[in-house]
Amino acid sequence: MCSNVQYLSVLMENSLNCDHACEIGKWFLTVQEFLPAMLEKNKGHIVTIASMSAKSGTALLVDYSASKYAAYGFTEALNEEIWRYGKDVKTTTVCPMFVGTGLVKYPKLGRGKLLTPQEVAMATVNGTLTNQEEVIVPPALEYQLKITQFFPRKFNVWAKRAQNIGLDPQYEPGSKQD
């Protein structure tokens, strides 16, 4: 078993992925392209796929968590700005738990299950059609999120550990990631 310091060292060497770090620029460009027409017509809907990592960062996925926090914050601020201008353009931010896309090899799901892309797609469509600003997938996690907001951050970390939610290391220290 390797120490956490070794894992942090590997993170700094290998894990800071430009694909995640550069996502925010892609969101700006996409919104910059489509939002003006939506504002002019006073209708439209912007959907952002974030992650539960946007609500509670995930150890061993630091770059991914940071990009999802950015996605969530971007859409939250954009929604407020649209509202300030009195426009009727909607936003929906989707925060799924672990999805079977191959991003992680060893998710710890507690009593939950690995979501399918189809389940997340259906929740996204339903949330968009009902103009939900935030969609938590699975919905049962919404209650837990509301409760943990009233406690210090360490409680949230403890709750994830107690429920066996998170990730096992996806790599060995000193090795390159797949």
Rosetta blueprint (number, residue, H / E / L):
1 M L
2 C L
3 S L
4 N H
5 V H
6 Q H
7 Y H
8 L H
9 S H
10 V H
11 L H
12 M H
13 E H
14 N H
15 S H
16 L L
17 N L
18 C H
19 D H
20 H H
21 A H
22 C L
23 E H
24 I H
25 G H
26 K H
27 W H
28 F H
29 L H
30 T H
31 V H
32 Q H
33 E H
34 F H
35 L H
36 P H
37 A H
38 M H
39 L H
40 E H
41 K H
42 N L
43 K L
44 G E
45 H E
46 I E
47 V E
48 T E
49 I E
50 A L
51 S L
52 M H
53 S H
54 A H
55 K L
56 S L
57 G L
58 T L
59 A L
60 L L
61 L L
62 V H
63 D H
64 Y H
65 S H
66 A H
67 S H
68 K H
69 Y H
70 A H
71 A H
72 Y H
73 G H
74 F H
75 T H
76 E H
77 A H
78 L H
79 N H
80 E H
81 E H
82 I H
83 W H
84 R H
85 Y L
86 G L
87 K L
88 D L
89 V E
90 K E
91 T E
92 T E
93 T E
94 V E
95 C E
96 P E
97 M L
98 F L
99 V E
100 G L
101 T L
102 G L
103 L L
104 V L
105 K L
106 Y L
107 P E
108 K E
109 L E
110 G L
111 R L
112 G L
113 K L
114 L L
115 L E
116 T L
117 P H
118 Q H
119 E H
120 V H
121 A H
122 M H
123 A H
124 T H
125 V H
126 N H
127 G H
128 T H
129 L H
130 T L
131 N L
132 Q L
133 E L
134 E E
135 V E
136 I E
137 V E
138 P L
139 P L
140 A H
141 L H
142 E H
143 Y H
144 Q H
145 L H
146 K H
147 I H
148 T H
149 Q L
150 F L
151 F L
152 P L
153 R H
154 K H
155 F H
156 N H
157 V H
158 W H
159 A H
160 K H
161 R H
162 A H
163 Q L
164 N L
165 I E
166 G E
167 L E
168 D L
169 P L
170 Q L
171 Y L
172 E L
173 P L
174 G L
175 S L
176 K L
177 Q L
178 D L
